[in-house]
Amino acid sequence: MVAQGLYPEYWEADVVLRDGSTGHLRPISPDDADAVQAFHMRQSQNSIYLRFFTYKSSLSEKELKRFTEVDHVGRVAFVVTRGQDIIGIGRYDRLDNPDEAEVAFNVSDAYQGRGLGSILLEHLAAAARENGIRRFTAEVLPENRKMITVFAEAGYEVERRFDDGVVELNFNIDPTERSRAVMEAREHRAEARSMQTLLAPSSVAVIGASRSWGSVGYSLLEHIVDGGFTGPVAGVNPEAFELNGMVAYGSIAEVPGPVDLAVIAVPYDQVLAVVEECGRAGVKGLLVATAGFADDDGEGLSRQRALVHCARSYGMRVVGPASLGIINTDPAVRLNASMAPELPVPGGLGLFSQSAAIGVMLHAAAARRSLGLSSALSAGNRADVSGNDAMQYWEDDPRTRAVALYLESIGNPRKFSRIARRLSRMKPVIVAKSDVMGLQLPPGHAVRTTQAPAGALDAMLRQSGVIRVETNEQLMDVAQIVVGQPVPDGAGVAVFSNSLALGKVLADAARSQQLEVVRMDAHLELDGGQSVALPALEKALTEALEDPAVSSLILTLIPAVGLAPEAILPVLNRCGRAAGKAVVACFTGVLDPAAQLEGLRSGSGGGSDHEDATVPCFASPGAAVSALGAVVRYSRWRAGEHGVFAELEGIDEEAAAAQLAQVLSGVRDVGLRRLDSGQAGRLLGAYGISVLPSIPFDSIGEALEAAEALGWPVALKTVEENLRHRLDFGGVRLNIGDQSGLRAGIEAMRAELRPFGSPGLEIQAMAPPGQACVIRAIEDPLLGPVISFGLAGDAVNLLDDWAHGIPPLTTVDVADLVRTPRASRRLFGYQGLPPVDIPAIEDLLLRVALLKDRHPEIALLRFNPVLVSASGLAILSAEVSVGNPQQRTDSARRAMRD
């Protein structure tokens, strides 16, 4: 529950509107009275009538006071601003029934149709739930169809009633699968639209364009013009009359016509003023090539934050600062707003990088392979636009067949996982993320250190269907295949070579990548000249590719007399296309086959429109097989069963939320608070999770009473976390069947534990014997919720044999979680032991994942041990700690994160 007169910092957020522009959402304040009056007086008579059911030429002082002075608990109001102007207002007022509130909206006439109503509704509903409100009501005039549509399309179950000329709407505001899906779909459309403005602008201005050859401003303007950008281009420099043969303008305000994209290449101390000018001139998006912001020490961080705040306040998205640039090879756009000297050849790869240095490496690697791009974006410091935004755009872009991202940081991994999982089902997503970089944020972002266990990031990527690689070369190796070849539908591969030794090496490498070598011919005779060798080769390849067991083919050759790679490539291409299967070539002994074939492939970009441009060529058999293996694993994931988000019985989300609200009432710090057994039991019980009861005691008499209450036999344990499971240290005694045995056990245990400080003891009911497991869940500052599973004891304590998952988890995700630890074989029958109740473990993990996903206030949850037998399970110990960290904005409301 929010404290009276206060509101959480995360209630204030930048948001992306339906048209791709941005706005700033924040709680209203008394200082907004004049702005609210100005907003009201800009509205049409019809809009005022629809909001107030009557016409008001202005608002009275009493009305302004009521509208702008709220307690942020029973009465909450949000405004969305653009610059200094309010463009939308939404509010709720709690009714006599404390679980209900009346909600109302008012959107500026000039901004209607941009999704402001739905954004305000999401944020109001999230705030209301935090304040214990579960239901909204609204009164709307029948002719106000736009507002009725906002409620109807929000994904809630809306009840309607017509009474006295007014439509009364009522709906529960707890999130549903449909409301979450609606929110994600709106977020996707808005962010994709914002990227459309940046990557496919109708006009461009370069601010800081220079006549000095070699300068950033000179190069950017030259590359845009020479690349053949199809729209108007303007150079802005107050000290020049002419730039690149064009008239120069003194400021962005002087440029005739609207400007979609402003490319900024002025000194860093001038950038903020230029951003302000762009905002006033109506520019839609910014590319900031200038460095010296958060990539620099000192005041650079504050400069960067001011830059982003200013840009977003005017509705502009920002690429950079310190960006290498953006590229779009679409013939209808032809944008090269980058430091690359030439527009890359068109192709099907969408490419994202952060730092300029990495961007240069990636562009060079793509050029060496003549691998064409659909578009490319270098985010620099990633102050605003991120890889998540780029993926939203590429998901809908028909020219992009595969996506490659070199991530030096992941700012919102949970959102990344959600978008990547959706995108990967349609298009391959390749991610280079080096282990040595770990999980971090780029310069200029809020400092958050990860607490996620090792392997959690890999689990998130694997769960999302991402093809994970380590280097930029591996990134391009995989990209060559997925852009120019069909994705194999199986692991069966045919291996061809003109060298027996090389063929065997390739076959062994293929098997190490979990590929199945179903055909192999290492005796190709290619030294008889093209007229004989090429027809024979084509016949052999065609026959192999017609085999239903063959899903892909690798040809590796040592140089043959009179037969250059350029002659073989068309044969491979024809065979692969005719069969509709992936074909990969490796020309061993050629220093750089991609360079040798560049003349043949140039202009095609590896795209499918050119007959000889689709076959990926490698110099190393290992690289070829490794890349193909990665693609086949991705194919297996895409074709596999992904499961469903199970509808579980016995879930009472409202009761859990109420329990957490009660525990955290008035808490403003970020410290952890451990729940006592009663609080934890009520919280877990709301999700159908029960813990085997235990009773602490001080005296032997209390212990005997506890044992009688629980029923014999009982277990005697210490409450010390590190000892309560250790038979070897005397921390637990099992199967105590009577009073005399309990007395003796207590005395002996107290004596054994005296060296450990005489910790307290408790009595617990005995559970059926079974395999001990551990379940742990945390709220990580970077990854969000992380669920971990392992077998208790040395497997996790010494060998770190954990499996990890990132909620939300499907039924298949949970099944993988149970089967991933190396020691999990003990759960399925091991050395004569019967298999345990796997469905019971999976059900418990699904409940934990759902609990953790819906309630980020739960900072730590640990079940240790969970005893799993052949007929069920029992949780012997549960630790639950809660806190008040900043809420995950992507789970309940749309907001732009740093």
ABEGO torsion letter per residue (X at the ends): XBBBGBBBAAABBBBBBAAGBBBBBBBBBAAAAAAAAAAAAABBAAAAAAAAGBBBABBBAAAAAAAABBAGAABBBBBBBBEABBABBBBBBBBABAABBBBBBBBBAAABGAGAAAAAAAAAAAAAAAAGBABBBBBBBAABAAAAAAAAAAGBBBBBBBBGGBBBBBBBABBBAAAAAAAAAAAAAAAAAAAAAAABBABBBBBGBBABBGBAAAAAAAAAAAAGBABBBBBBBAABABBGGBBBBABAAABBEBBABBBBABBAAAAAAAAAAAAAAGBABBBBABBGBAABBEAAAAAAAAAAAAAAAAGBBBBOBGBAEBBBABAAAGBBBBABABBBBBBABBBBBBBAAAAAAAAAAAAAAGBBBABBBBAEAGABBBAAAAAAAAAABAABABBBBBBABBABAAAAAAAAAAAAAABBBBBBBBAAAEBBBBBGBBBBBBABBBGAAAAAAAAAGBBBBABAAAAAAAAAAAAABBBBABABBBBBBABAAAAAAAAAAAAAAGBBBABBBAABBAAAEAAAAAAAAAAAAAAAAABAABABBBBBBBBBBGBBAAAAAAAAAAAAAAAGBBBBBBBBGBABAAAAAAAAABGAGGBAABAAAABBBBABAAAAAAAAAAAAAAAAAAABBAEBBBBBBGBBAAAAAAAAAAAABGBABABBBBBBAAAAAAAAAAAGBBBBBBBBBABAAAAAAAAAAAEOBBBBBBABAAAAABAAAGABBBGBABAAAAAAAAAAAAAAAAAAGGBBBBBBBBBBBBBBBBBBBBBBAAAEBBBBBBBBEAAAAAAGBBBBBBOBBBAAAAAAAAAABAAAAAAAEBGGBBBBBAAAAAAAAAAAAAAAAABAABABBBBOBBBBBAAEBBBABBBBBBBBBBBBAAAABBBBBX
